[in-house]
Amino acid sequence: ERERVQEQLKQRTVSLWSYTNSQLSVYQNPLYWAGPNYQLVLMPVASMRYIKPWKSLYCRWNPSMRQQ
């Protein structure tokens, strides 16, 4: 951090995000449509009824678990 301050990097460089945001049309997907509910967040269902562990990955070191 000391070297960054000594070299005045903050004053001498431009943020990548500044460049990207200045040319959004180049980087945005023209087929993307946000729709009316674009601010909604997908909430996962955390009920044990819906959780299905990936046995071949999570149980691979347990010899008592038989692969299916």
Backbone as a printed PyTorch tensor [residue, N CA C, xyz], in Angstrom:
tensor([[[  0.8410,  -1.1900,   0.0000],
         [  0.0000,   0.0000,   0.0000],
         [  0.8860,   1.2530,   0.0000]],

        [[  1.9560,   1.1870,   0.7300],
         [  2.8650,   2.3310,   0.7940],
         [  3.3930,   2.6850,  -0.5990]],

        [[  3.7180,   1.6600,  -1.3760],
         [  4.2240,   1.9020,  -2.7280],
         [  3.1490,   2.5230,  -3.6200]],

        [[  1.9310,   2.0970,  -3.4320],
         [  0.8340,   2.6730,  -4.2170],
         [  0.6870,   4.1640,  -3.9170]],

        [[  0.8100,   4.5110,  -2.6430],
         [  0.6960,   5.9210,  -2.2460],
         [  1.8860,   6.7180,  -2.7800]],

        [[  3.0840,   6.1590,  -2.6550],
         [  4.2840,   6.8560,  -3.1360],
         [  4.2220,   7.1190,  -4.6390]],

        [[  3.7130,   6.1840,  -5.3780],
         [  3.6350,   6.3250,  -6.8370],
         [  2.3930,   7.0920,  -7.2960]],

        [[  1.5480,   7.4820,  -6.3520],
         [  0.3180,   8.2370,  -6.6270],
         [ -0.5560,   7.5400,  -7.6750]],

        [[ -0.7300,   6.2550,  -7.4870],
         [ -1.5020,   5.4860,  -8.4640],
         [ -2.9500,   5.9450,  -8.5660]],

        [[ -3.5180,   6.3430,  -7.4470],
         [ -4.9190,   6.7690,  -7.4770],
         [ -5.1120,   8.0030,  -8.3620]],

        [[ -4.1470,   8.8970,  -8.3590],
         [ -4.2490,  10.1140,  -9.1680],
         [ -3.8090,   9.8790, -10.6160]],

        [[ -2.9650,   8.8960, -10.8570],
         [ -2.3860,   8.6960, -12.1820],
         [ -3.0700,   7.6240, -13.0120]],

        [[ -4.0210,   6.9280, -12.4430],
         [ -4.6810,   5.8480, -13.1850],
         [ -6.1870,   6.0590, -13.2310]],

        [[ -6.8150,   5.4170, -14.1960],
         [ -8.2670,   5.4930, -14.3540],
         [ -8.8540,   4.1410, -13.9650]],

        [[ -9.9470,   4.1760, -13.2740],
         [-10.6100,   2.9430, -12.8640],
         [-11.1440,   2.1970, -14.0850]],

        [[-11.0140,   0.8980, -14.0600],
         [-11.5810,   0.0690, -15.1250],
         [-13.0930,   0.2580, -15.1900]],

        [[-13.7250,   0.4230, -14.0300],
         [-15.1830,   0.5900, -13.9960],
         [-15.6020,   1.9180, -14.6050]],

        [[-14.8020,   2.9470, -14.4490],
         [-15.1190,   4.2350, -15.0860],
         [-15.1400,   4.0760, -16.5970]],

        [[-14.1610,   3.3670, -17.1100],
         [-14.0970,   3.1250, -18.5510],
         [-15.2820,   2.2780, -19.0040]],

        [[-15.5590,   1.2070, -18.2900],
         [-16.6590,   0.3080, -18.6530],
         [-17.9990,   1.0330, -18.6040]],

        [[-18.2340,   1.7910, -17.5490],
         [-19.5040,   2.5070, -17.4140],
         [-19.6590,   3.6210, -18.4390]],

        [[-18.5640,   4.1270, -18.9600],
         [-18.6660,   5.1820, -19.9690],
         [-19.0710,   4.6250, -21.3310]],

        [[-18.9620,   3.3150, -21.5170],
         [-19.3190,   2.6820, -22.7880],
         [-20.2570,   1.4990, -22.5550]],

        [[-21.3010,   1.7200, -21.8000],
         [-22.2130,   0.6320, -21.4470],
         [-22.8180,  -0.0600, -22.6580]],

        [[-23.1110,   0.6690, -23.6950],
         [-23.7540,   0.0540, -24.8620],
         [-22.8690,  -1.0120, -25.5030]],

        [[-21.5700,  -0.8940, -25.3460],
         [-20.6450,  -1.8870, -25.9060],
         [-20.7160,  -3.1910, -25.1210]],

        [[-20.9450,  -3.0830, -23.8210],
         [-20.8750,  -4.2490, -22.9470],
         [-22.2280,  -4.8500, -22.5850]],

        [[-23.3050,  -4.1400, -22.8140],
         [-24.6200,  -4.6570, -22.4520],
         [-25.1430,  -5.6070, -23.5140]],

        [[-25.8200,  -6.6330, -23.0630],
         [-26.4420,  -7.6010, -23.9530],
         [-27.6770,  -6.9450, -24.5770]],

        [[-27.7390,  -6.8190, -25.8880],
         [-28.8880,  -6.1560, -26.5180],
         [-30.1770,  -6.9700, -26.3920]],

        [[-30.0760,  -8.2430, -26.0910],
         [-31.2660,  -9.0880, -25.9610],
         [-31.7890,  -9.1590, -24.5300]],

        [[-31.0740,  -8.5610, -23.5860],
         [-31.5040,  -8.5970, -22.1850],
         [-32.6300,  -7.6010, -21.9640]],

        [[-33.6670,  -8.0640, -21.2790],
         [-34.7840,  -7.2020, -20.9120],
         [-34.9920,  -7.3320, -19.4220]],

        [[-34.8760,  -6.2440, -18.6900],
         [-34.9920,  -6.2970, -17.2370],
         [-36.4180,  -6.5930, -16.7960]],

        [[-37.3830,  -6.1190, -17.5460],
         [-38.7680,  -6.3600, -17.1780],
         [-39.1950,  -5.5310, -15.9800]],

        [[-40.4650,  -5.6400, -15.6010],
         [-40.9740,  -4.8080, -14.5080],
         [-40.4630,  -5.2410, -13.1330]],

        [[-40.0230,  -6.4830, -12.9880],
         [-39.6110,  -6.9850, -11.6790],
         [-38.1020,  -7.1810, -11.5920]],

        [[-37.3380,  -6.3340, -12.2560],
         [-35.8960,  -6.5440, -12.3160],
         [-35.2180,  -6.4060, -10.9620]],

        [[-35.8630,  -5.7810,  -9.9780],
         [-35.2350,  -5.5970,  -8.6750],
         [-35.5670,  -6.7250,  -7.7050]],

        [[-36.3700,  -7.6730,  -8.1190],
         [-36.6970,  -8.7760,  -7.2310],
         [-35.5030,  -9.7050,  -7.0850]],

        [[-35.3740, -10.2810,  -5.9210],
         [-34.2690, -11.1890,  -5.6300],
         [-34.8110, -12.6060,  -5.5880]],

        [[-34.0880, -13.5360,  -6.2040],
         [-34.4800, -14.9350,  -6.1280],
         [-34.1270, -15.4700,  -4.7490]],

        [[-35.1100, -15.9860,  -4.0560],
         [-34.8770, -16.5360,  -2.7290],
         [-34.8940, -18.0560,  -2.8210]],

        [[-33.8390, -18.7210,  -2.3540],
         [-33.8150, -20.1800,  -2.4250],
         [-34.7790, -20.7930,  -1.4180]],

        [[-35.2810, -21.9640,  -1.7510],
         [-36.1370, -22.7040,  -0.8290],
         [-35.2090, -23.5560,   0.0260]],

        [[-35.1520, -23.2810,   1.3190],
         [-34.2000, -23.9530,   2.1990],
         [-34.8160, -25.1100,   2.9700]],

        [[-35.9940, -25.5260,   2.5950],
         [-36.6460, -26.6370,   3.2820],
         [-35.8950, -27.9330,   2.9930]],

        [[-35.7340, -28.7710,   3.9970],
         [-35.0330, -30.0520,   3.8330],
         [-35.7240, -30.9310,   2.7970]],

        [[-36.9890, -30.7150,   2.5820],
         [-37.7340, -31.5000,   1.6040],
         [-37.1870, -31.2910,   0.1870]],

        [[-36.6450, -30.1130,  -0.0790],
         [-36.1860, -29.7820,  -1.4250],
         [-34.6700, -29.9010,  -1.6150]],

        [[-33.9380, -30.1140,  -0.5290],
         [-32.4820, -30.2180,  -0.6370],
         [-32.1030, -31.6300,  -1.0360]],

        [[-31.3280, -31.7400,  -2.1050],
         [-30.8700, -33.0400,  -2.5890],
         [-29.3510, -32.9900,  -2.7010]],

        [[-28.6420, -33.5880,  -1.7340],
         [-27.1780, -33.5350,  -1.8010],
         [-26.6380, -34.3270,  -2.9800]],

        [[-25.5620, -33.8920,  -3.4880],
         [-24.9000, -34.5300,  -4.6030],
         [-23.9810, -35.5970,  -4.0130]],

        [[-24.5170, -36.8000,  -3.8720],
         [-23.8300, -37.8660,  -3.1400],
         [-22.4630, -38.1910,  -3.7120]],

        [[-22.3350, -38.2120,  -5.0190],
         [-21.0480, -38.5790,  -5.6060],
         [-19.9490, -37.5760,  -5.2620]],

        [[-20.3340, -36.3650,  -4.8760],
         [-19.3390, -35.3710,  -4.4940],
         [-19.1890, -35.2980,  -2.9790]],

        [[-20.2950, -35.1370,  -2.2710],
         [-20.2280, -34.8950,  -0.8390],
         [-19.9910, -36.1540,  -0.0170]],

        [[-20.3020, -37.3030,  -0.5450],
         [-20.1540, -38.5420,   0.2160],
         [-19.0680, -39.4410,  -0.3550]],

        [[-18.2310, -38.9350,  -1.2000],
         [-17.2600, -39.7890,  -1.8850],
         [-16.2060, -40.3690,  -0.9580]],

        [[-15.9370, -39.7490,   0.1830],
         [-14.9120, -40.2590,   1.0940],
         [-15.5130, -41.1080,   2.2080]],

        [[-16.8090, -41.2680,   2.2140],
         [-17.4620, -42.0650,   3.2510],
         [-17.7370, -43.4570,   2.6960]],

        [[-17.0000, -44.4840,   3.1540],
         [-17.1850, -45.8280,   2.5920],
         [-18.5500, -46.4340,   2.8990]],

        [[-19.2330, -45.9230,   3.9200],
         [-20.5460, -46.4930,   4.2430],
         [-21.6310, -46.0170,   3.2790]],

        [[-21.3430, -44.9830,   2.5090],
         [-22.3120, -44.4940,   1.5230],
         [-22.1040, -45.2410,   0.2150]],

        [[-23.1250, -45.9000,  -0.2510],
         [-23.0440, -46.6670,  -1.4910],
         [-23.4490, -45.7800,  -2.6630]],

        [[-22.6460, -45.7500,  -3.7020],
         [-22.9980, -44.9410,  -4.8720],
         [-24.1630, -45.5590,  -5.6140]],

        [[-24.9720, -44.7070,  -6.1750],
         [-26.1430, -45.1760,  -6.9210],
         [-25.9530, -44.9210,  -8.3860]]])
